[in-house]
Amino acid sequence: MFQFADLEAALDEARKVLAEMALDGIPTAEDQPIWIEIFDENLHRVAKLVLQLKVEYGSGR
């Protein structure tokens, strides 16, 4: 468990860690995101960062 000065500091670190996790491979389908959750001292979730691959096709496909 890590402790941060405030939520913004925790979010900054979570963004960095999520980017590092993506180096191992981005999600291959929309139903397989990777995420990081941030909890307060009472273990209540206060934020969730999600990295998800989304593919949209044009009308010509």
N, C-alpha and C positions, 0 to 999 in steps of 0.2 A: 504494500500500500504506500502511496506517495501523498505528501501533503504540500499544498501550494498556498501562496499568500492570499489569492482570491480566485474567483471563477475564471476571470480572463487569463490568468497565468496558467491555470489548469487546461483551458481550451487551447492555448498556444502550444503547450506540450503535447496535448492529444493530437493536434494537427500534425506535428512533427512525427510522432510515433505512427500515426495512420499512414503518412507518406512513406515511412520506412517499411511498414508492413506491405504496402503496395509494391515495393521493389521486389518482393518475393513472388508477386503475381497479382494482377488485378482480378476482380471477380469475372468469371466467364459467363455468367448468366444473371439476369435481373433478380432471380430468386436466391442468389448467393452473395449478398453484400458482406463487406467486412466492417466492423464497427468498434468503437471505443465508448464506454459509458463512464460518466463522471458522477461520483457519489459524494454526498456531504458526510460530515462526521457521524451522522446517525444512520448511515448507509441507505439514504434515500437518493434515488437517481435525480440529478439536477440537469444533466445534459447527456445527449447521445450524438456522436458524430458518426455518419455512415458514408461509406464509399461504395457506390453501386454503378455497375456498367449498364448503360441503357443504349440500345440500338434502335434507331428509327429509320424506316425505309421510306423512300419517296413513292409516289403513286405509280411510277413506271416499273415497279418490281412486282 
